[in-house]
Amino acid sequence: MRYLILSDLHSNDEALTAVLRRVKRKTFDRVVCLGDFVGYAADPNKVLDRFRKLRRTTISIRGNHDKVVAGVEEGLLFNPPALEAVRWTVERLSKQNMEFLRKLPLGPEIVDGRFVVCHGSPLDEDAYIFSDFDASLNFVQMNRFAEGIDLCFFGHSHIPSIFTLEPGDLIYTGTPPGVGIARKPPVFLKDGDVVEVEIEGLGLLRNSVAREK
């Protein structure tokens, strides 16, 4: 199975046309869009009409601009140009395309049991993944949402990025309940204690605690 992954089309029919022309002779079975069909550019109906008429099976989720245009949210956090583009789009969008936006599901979604798709992040459809730290928080969510699936496609940031989790990488998940100061009475590491952490594939890490001199 091969997939064509699209994201953040933002009413740019020229860009969508160029992409579809580029892949015209490529072999793919399904088309996936990570949201934000509308916003910013001037051809929301052309983009949505073209996408909805694709012969191959399509899978889509909503983006933050799609939500605001469809009336799901008010766009209170949008900057002025983005909000003006929303108002302009609402006045011009066809009934069929407005209905399409309103029916778009909330991500994340699992596609064919192979990978996860989301607009912003698996944690929050409106959040951005810009850094390794952002990604690390979402690796944890991925394991909870789609155990056994280790691939996720996301959009929203408009920055092509790849984040990986390699053997030996550490993920900060916060302090679990019952550790240290959360205990009654509180328990703290002291001079002479030994901390051991065993990581599968790496072995045992052992560190001694010593009072700072």
C-alpha positions in Angstrom: 0.0 0.0 0.0 1.4 3.4 -1.0 0.0 6.7 0.2 0.1 10.3 -1.0 0.3 12.5 2.1 -0.9 16.1 1.8 -1.2 18.8 4.5 -2.0 22.5 4.9 -3.3 23.2 1.4 -4.7 26.5 2.7 -6.9 27.2 -0.4 -3.8 27.2 -2.7 -5.1 25.6 -5.8 -1.9 26.3 -7.8 0.1 24.3 -5.3 -2.3 21.4 -5.1 -2.5 21.2 -8.9 1.3 21.2 -9.2 1.6 18.3 -6.6 -1.1 16.2 -8.4 0.6 16.9 -11.7 3.9 15.8 -10.2 2.5 12.5 -8.9 0.3 11.8 -11.9 2.5 8.9 -13.1 3.4 7.7 -9.6 1.7 4.7 -8.1 -0.2 5.3 -4.9 -3.4 3.7 -3.5 -4.8 6.3 -1.1 -4.6 10.0 -0.5 -4.3 11.3 3.1 -4.7 15.0 4.1 -3.6 16.2 7.5 -6.0 19.2 7.6 -6.2 22.9 6.9 -7.8 22.7 3.5 -8.7 26.4 3.8 -7.3 29.7 5.0 -4.9 32.3 3.7 -5.1 31.8 -0.1 -7.9 32.6 -2.5 -9.3 29.3 -3.9 -11.0 27.4 -1.1 -13.7 26.0 -3.4 -11.3 25.0 -6.2 -9.1 23.1 -3.6 -12.0 21.3 -1.9 -13.7 20.5 -5.2 -10.5 19.1 -6.6 -9.7 17.1 -3.5 -13.3 15.7 -3.2 -13.2 14.5 -6.8 -10.0 12.5 -6.5 -10.6 9.0 -7.7 -8.6 7.3 -5.1 -9.9 6.7 -1.5 -9.2 9.7 0.6 -8.6 10.0 4.4 -8.8 13.4 6.0 -8.8 15.1 9.4 -9.5 18.7 10.3 -7.1 21.5 10.9 -7.5 24.6 13.0 -8.5 26.8 10.0 -11.0 24.2 8.9 -12.6 24.3 12.4 -12.9 28.1 12.5 -14.4 28.3 8.9 -16.9 25.5 9.8 -17.9 27.4 12.9 -16.6 24.8 15.4 -14.4 27.4 17.0 -14.3 31.2 16.9 -10.6 31.6 16.1 -9.9 33.8 19.2 -6.2 32.9 19.0 -5.9 33.7 15.3 -3.8 36.6 14.1 -5.6 39.3 12.2 -4.7 38.2 8.6 -5.7 34.6 9.4 -9.0 35.7 10.9 -9.7 38.0 8.0 -9.0 35.0 5.6 -11.5 32.9 7.6 -14.3 35.6 7.2 -13.5 35.9 3.5 -13.7 32.1 3.0 -17.0 31.7 5.0 -18.6 34.2 2.6 -17.6 32.4 -0.5 -17.5 28.7 0.4 -20.1 26.5 -1.3 -22.6 24.5 0.8 -21.1 21.2 -0.2 -17.6 22.3 0.8 -18.8 23.8 4.1 -20.5 20.5 4.9 -17.3 18.6 4.0 -15.3 20.8 6.5 -17.9 20.3 9.2 -17.7 16.5 8.9 -13.9 16.3 9.1 -12.9 14.2 12.1 -10.7 15.2 14.9 -7.3 13.8 14.9 -5.3 11.7 15.7 -6.6 8.9 13.6 -5.0 5.5 12.8 -4.8 4.8 9.1 -5.2 1.1 8.0 -3.4 0.0 11.2 -0.1 1.3 9.8 0.4 4.8 11.0 -1.1 7.7 12.8 -2.2 11.1 11.3 -2.8 14.3 13.2 -2.9 18.0 12.3 -0.8 19.6 15.1 0.2 16.7 17.3 -1.1 13.5 18.8 -1.6 15.3 22.1 -3.4 18.3 20.8 -4.6 19.0 17.2 -3.8 22.7 17.7 -0.3 22.2 19.2 2.9 22.6 17.3 5.8 20.2 17.1 8.9 22.4 16.6 11.6 20.8 18.7 12.9 17.5 20.0 11.3 18.3 23.4 7.9 18.8 21.7 8.4 15.5 19.9 9.4 13.6 23.0 6.1 14.5 24.7 4.2 13.1 21.8 6.2 9.9 21.6 4.6 9.1 25.0 1.1 9.9 23.7 1.7 7.8 20.6 2.4 4.7 22.7 -0.8 5.3 24.7 -3.0 6.1 21.7 -1.6 3.5 19.2 0.5 0.9 20.9 2.7 -0.9 18.5 2.5 1.8 15.8 5.7 3.8 15.5 5.0 6.2 12.6 3.0 9.5 12.8 2.5 12.2 10.1 1.7 15.7 11.3 1.3 19.1 9.7 0.4 22.6 11.1 3.9 23.9 11.6 4.6 24.4 7.8 8.1 23.3 8.5 9.2 19.9 7.0 10.6 17.9 10.0 11.4 14.4 11.0 11.8 13.4 14.7 12.9 9.9 15.7 13.1 8.0 18.9 16.2 5.9 18.9 17.4 3.2 21.4 18.9 4.9 24.4 16.9 8.2 24.0 15.4 9.4 27.2 11.9 10.9 27.4 11.0 13.3 30.2 7.5 12.3 31.4 7.4 14.3 34.7 7.6 12.9 38.2 5.2 10.0 38.9 3.0 10.1 42.0 4.6 8.6 45.1 8.1 9.7 44.3 10.3 11.9 46.5 8.5 14.9 47.8 5.1 13.5 47.1 5.5 10.8 49.8 4.5 11.3 53.4 6.9 12.0 55.0 8.9 13.2 52.0 11.8 11.0 50.9 15.0 12.5 49.3 18.2 11.1 47.9 21.1 11.4 50.3 24.8 11.1 50.4 25.8 7.5 49.7 22.6 6.4 47.9 23.0 4.5 44.6 20.6 5.1 41.7 20.3 2.3 39.2 18.4 2.5 35.9 18.2 -0.5 33.5 17.5 0.3 29.9 16.7 -2.6 27.6 19.4 -2.9 24.9 21.8 -0.7 26.8 22.3 -2.3 30.1 22.4 -1.1 33.7 23.3 2.5 34.5 24.6 3.0 38.1 25.3 6.4 39.7 26.3 7.2 43.3 24.8 10.2 45.1 27.4 12.4 46.8 27.0 15.6 48.7 28.1 18.7 46.8 31.3 20.1 48.2 
